[in-house]
Amino acid sequence: MKPTNKAKLVKKTLSSHKKPNQMPASKAQGGKGLHPRNVHGNGYDFNALIAKTEQLSPFVRPNPYGNLSIDFADEQAVKTLNLALLRLHYGIDYWDIPAGFLCPPIPGRVDYLHHLADLLAEDSAADTHRNRPQAKPTKGTKIQVLDIGTGANGIYPILGAQTYGWRFVASDIDPLSIANVHTIIDRNPSLQGKVNLRLQSTSKAIFNGVIKSQERFDLTMCNPPFHASLAQAAAGSERKLANLAANRLAKGHATSASKPTAKLNFGGQKAELWCEGGEQRFLLDMIDESKTFALQCLWFSSLVSKKENVTPCYNALQRLGAVTVKTIDMTQGNKLTRVLAWSFLTPSQRQMWHKFRC
């Protein structure tokens, strides 16, 4: 049997990545590898942050190089820094998370959103007859985004709503996480009407039970659980604690041998840190479910922390008939991760989506 035109298109699209587990660096990179539109590309202005959030002041001190910084192994210091960043750069008055939940690094989180904005811009600027200049990112409430596993911090809806004016549906399987994000929204007038929270009642489901019939999303996004078990997550936390302690010594911060069980500065509950099968199983399940909603979502996407998980995802997407698959490398300091994005719509269908929806 000869392959269909769609099958040929899929094969051509995927074959452009001869080694999908070795992604080239994104062309759109600013300071520290961050996106050019990322306001954190040149580091933190601690004087401006303290002026906006006075409670950050006790945590800020010069490092051995004479630059102001905080002890990133100090859980309260990191959480207060996040609040200061959200106040100074994103117009958020109140933000807090319960003890033990993930405290996200804001520069890396907003980078994901900037790259997704570029993805939408590429579609809207596409022209089959001639090349057009890069379009500006689409802003405003016409864009609807689904955040899978928003956590107690709700960081993606917060940053996306404040940076681009997008509307969000944010889901999670943990009622406490949903309740905390609800409190954050209630205490920030600028977020009113921009974020719709949904509790995922089925632990094995991702899109099912969240996306309603006739509902359309321009983007879906996710930061999937990294580990395959609680023991693996605990071991990973211990390694990070050791690395943080080493960094503290290198930067001239005192360490205390009497606190070997200090909490990791970014915490993490079960649903945030691990799931059966780990990141790869979660990604493959997400990809399988995405096919059911192929016509309701313009672009699906997820972070992929482990490079070796990319190839299985590409294979699954090819099997399911994804038309376009893209990967985008993201760098923050020494940390490298990547965004996997896919669409079941042809380029012409995506252009029509933008014409009549955006």
C-alpha positions in Angstrom: 0.0 0.0 0.0 1.3 3.4 -0.9 1.6 5.9 1.9 -1.0 8.7 2.0 0.0 12.3 1.5 -0.5 13.0 5.2 1.8 10.1 6.0 4.4 11.4 3.7 4.1 14.8 5.4 4.5 13.3 8.8 7.5 11.3 7.7 9.1 14.4 6.1 8.5 16.5 9.2 9.9 14.0 11.6 12.8 13.0 9.4 14.1 16.6 9.6 15.4 15.6 13.0 17.8 12.8 12.1 18.8 12.5 15.8 15.7 13.7 17.8 17.5 13.0 21.0 20.2 15.6 20.1 18.3 18.8 19.6 20.1 21.9 18.4 20.1 24.9 20.7 17.3 27.4 20.1 18.2 30.5 18.0 16.2 32.7 20.4 18.5 33.0 23.4 19.4 35.9 25.6 21.6 36.3 28.7 22.3 33.0 30.5 20.6 31.2 27.5 17.2 32.8 28.3 14.8 34.0 25.6 15.5 37.6 24.4 12.1 38.8 25.8 12.9 37.4 29.2 13.3 40.3 31.7 15.5 38.1 33.9 18.3 37.7 31.2 20.6 40.0 33.0 20.1 38.7 36.5 18.3 40.1 39.5 18.2 43.8 40.5 18.1 43.2 44.2 17.9 46.8 45.1 14.7 47.2 43.0 13.4 43.9 44.4 13.9 45.0 48.0 12.2 48.4 47.3 9.2 46.4 46.1 9.3 43.7 48.8 11.0 44.8 52.0 10.9 41.3 53.6 13.5 40.2 51.0 16.1 42.4 52.6 17.2 40.1 55.5 18.0 37.4 52.9 20.2 39.5 50.6 23.9 39.9 51.1 27.1 40.2 49.0 28.6 37.0 47.7 32.5 36.6 47.5 32.5 38.5 44.2 30.8 41.5 45.8 27.4 40.9 44.0 24.2 40.9 45.9 22.6 37.5 46.2 20.6 35.1 48.4 21.3 31.7 49.8 19.4 29.5 47.3 19.4 26.6 49.8 17.2 28.7 52.1 13.6 27.7 51.4 12.2 31.0 52.8 14.7 33.1 51.0 13.8 31.5 47.6 10.0 31.9 48.2 10.5 35.5 49.2 12.6 36.1 46.1 9.7 34.7 44.0 7.2 37.0 45.6 9.5 40.0 45.0 10.0 39.0 41.3 6.2 38.6 40.8 5.6 42.0 42.4 8.3 43.9 40.5 7.9 42.4 37.1 4.4 40.9 36.8 2.1 43.1 38.9 1.2 40.4 41.4 0.4 41.6 44.9 0.1 38.3 46.8 1.7 34.9 46.2 2.4 32.1 48.6 2.6 28.3 48.6 2.1 25.7 51.5 5.1 24.1 53.0 6.5 21.2 51.0 5.2 22.3 47.6 7.3 23.2 44.6 8.7 26.7 44.5 9.4 27.3 40.8 12.3 29.2 39.3 10.5 32.1 37.6 13.1 32.9 34.8 12.8 29.3 33.5 9.1 29.1 33.8 8.4 32.4 31.9 10.9 31.2 29.2 8.6 28.3 28.4 5.8 30.8 27.8 8.0 33.1 25.6 8.8 30.1 23.3 5.2 29.1 23.1 4.3 32.7 22.1 6.9 32.4 19.3 5.2 29.2 18.2 1.9 31.0 17.8 3.6 33.9 16.0 5.3 31.6 13.5 1.9 30.1 12.5 0.2 33.5 12.1 3.1 34.8 10.1 3.4 31.8 7.8 2.8 32.4 4.1 3.1 29.8 1.4 4.0 32.3 -1.3 6.7 34.4 0.3 8.6 34.7 3.5 7.3 37.3 6.0 9.1 38.9 8.9 8.7 37.3 12.3 5.3 38.3 13.6 4.9 39.8 17.0 3.6 37.5 19.7 -0.2 37.3 20.0 -1.5 38.9 23.1 -4.9 39.1 24.7 -7.8 37.1 25.9 -8.5 35.4 22.5 -5.7 33.0 23.3 -6.7 30.2 25.6 -4.1 27.9 27.2 -4.4 24.7 29.2 -1.9 24.2 32.0 -1.8 20.5 33.0 -0.7 20.0 36.6 -0.6 23.6 37.7 0.6 22.7 41.2 0.0 24.9 44.3 2.1 27.7 42.8 0.0 28.3 39.6 3.0 29.9 38.1 2.3 29.4 34.4 -1.2 30.9 34.5 0.1 33.8 36.6 3.0 34.6 34.2 1.1 33.9 31.0 -1.9 36.1 32.1 0.4 39.0 33.2 2.9 38.8 30.3 0.6 38.1 27.4 -2.9 38.6 28.7 -3.9 35.1 27.8 -6.7 33.2 29.4 -5.9 29.9 31.2 -7.6 26.7 32.3 -5.4 25.2 35.0 -5.9 21.6 36.2 -4.5 19.5 39.0 -5.3 16.3 40.8 -4.6 17.7 44.2 -7.4 19.6 45.9 -5.0 21.5 48.1 -3.1 22.8 45.1 -6.3 24.0 43.4 -7.4 25.6 46.7 -4.1 27.5 47.0 -4.1 28.8 43.5 -7.7 29.9 44.0 -6.5 32.0 47.0 -3.8 33.5 44.9 -6.3 34.5 42.2 -8.8 35.9 44.8 -6.1 38.1 46.3 -4.9 39.5 43.0 -7.4 41.7 41.1 -5.2 41.6 38.0 -5.9 37.8 37.7 -9.6 38.0 38.0 -11.4 36.4 35.1 -8.2 35.1 33.5 -7.8 31.7 35.2 -10.3 28.9 35.4 -9.3 26.1 37.8 -10.4 22.5 37.3 -9.8 19.5 39.6 -8.8 16.4 37.7 -10.7 13.6 39.4 -9.1 10.7 37.6 -5.5 10.1 38.5 -4.7 8.2 35.3 -6.2 10.9 33.0 -4.5 14.0 31.6 -6.8 15.7 29.1 -9.9 13.5 29.6 -12.2 15.1 32.2 -10.6 18.5 31.8 -11.2 19.5 28.2 -14.9 20.0 27.6 -16.7 19.1 24.4 -16.6 22.0 21.9 -13.8 23.7 23.9 -10.8 24.9 22.0 -7.2 25.6 23.2 -4.5 27.4 21.3 -1.8 25.8 23.5 -1.5 23.1 26.1 1.5 23.1 28.4 2.9 20.8 31.2 5.8 20.3 33.5 5.5 16.6 34.0 6.6 14.6 37.1 10.3 13.8 36.8 10.8 10.6 38.9 9.4 7.1 38.7 9.1 6.5 42.4 9.2 8.2 45.8 12.6 6.6 46.5 14.0 8.0 43.3 12.6 11.4 44.1 14.1 11.3 47.6 17.5 10.3 46.2 17.3 13.2 43.7 16.5 15.6 46.5 19.4 14.4 48.5 21.8 15.0 45.5 20.4 18.5 45.1 20.8 19.2 48.8 24.4 18.2 48.6 25.0 20.4 45.5 23.3 23.3 47.2 25.5 22.8 50.3 28.6 22.8 48.1 27.5 26.0 46.3 26.9 27.7 49.7 30.5 26.9 50.7 31.8 28.1 47.4 29.9 31.4 47.7 31.1 32.0 51.3 27.8 31.1 53.0 28.1 29.2 56.3 26.6 25.7 56.5 25.2 23.9 59.5 26.0 20.3 60.0 23.2 20.2 62.5 20.5 20.4 59.8 21.0 17.4 57.5 17.3 17.1 56.9 16.7 20.6 55.8 13.9 20.9 53.2 14.8 21.2 49.6 14.3 24.8 48.5 11.7 23.9 45.9 9.9 21.2 47.9 7.5 19.0 45.9 4.5 16.7 46.7 4.0 13.3 45.2 2.0 14.5 42.1 4.6 17.2 41.4 7.7 15.0 41.7 6.9 11.5 40.6 4.5 9.1 39.0 4.5 5.5 38.0 6.8 5.1 35.0 8.4 8.6 35.6 8.6 11.3 33.0 8.6 9.0 29.9 5.5 7.1 30.9 3.7 10.4 31.6 4.7 11.9 28.3 3.7 8.8 26.3 0.3 8.8 28.1 -0.1 12.5 27.3 0.7 11.9 23.7 -1.8 9.1 23.4 -4.6 11.1 25.0 -3.8 14.2 22.8 -4.9 12.3 19.7 -8.5 12.3 21.0 -8.4 16.1 21.2 -6.5 16.6 17.9 -9.0 19.0 16.5 -9.6 20.9 19.7 -6.0 22.0 20.4 -3.8 23.9 18.0 -0.5 23.0 19.7 0.2 20.5 22.5 3.4 20.9 24.4 5.4 19.7 27.4 8.7 20.2 29.0 11.1 17.2 28.6 13.9 17.1 31.2 15.5 13.9 30.1 17.0 13.9 26.7 16.6 10.1 26.3 12.8 10.5 26.5 12.6 12.5 23.3 13.1 9.7 20.8 10.2 7.5 22.3 8.0 10.6 22.1 8.9 11.2 18.5 8.1 7.5 17.7 4.7 7.7 19.4 3.8 10.9 17.6 4.7 9.5 14.3 2.6 6.4 15.0 -0.4 8.6 15.9 0.0 10.8 12.8 1.1 14.1 14.2 1.7 16.5 11.3 4.3 18.8 12.9 6.6 18.1 15.8 9.1 20.6 17.1 11.7 20.7 19.9 13.1 23.9 21.5 16.1 23.8 23.8 15.9 26.1 26.9 18.9 26.9 29.0 19.0 28.6 32.4 22.5 28.7 33.8 23.9 25.2 33.7 20.5 23.6 33.4 19.3 22.4 30.0 15.7 21.3 29.3 13.6 21.3 26.2 10.0 21.9 25.0 8.4 19.2 22.9 5.5 20.7 20.8 3.3 18.9 18.4 0.2 19.5 16.3 -2.2 17.2 14.4 -3.2 20.1 12.1 -1.6 20.9 8.8 0.1 24.3 8.4 -2.8 25.5 6.3 -5.2 24.4 9.0 -3.2 26.2 11.6 -3.2 29.4 9.5 -7.0 29.1 9.2 -7.2 28.6 13.0 -5.4 31.9 13.5 -7.4 33.7 10.9 -10.7 33.0 12.4 -9.8 32.6 16.1 -6.9 35.0 16.8 
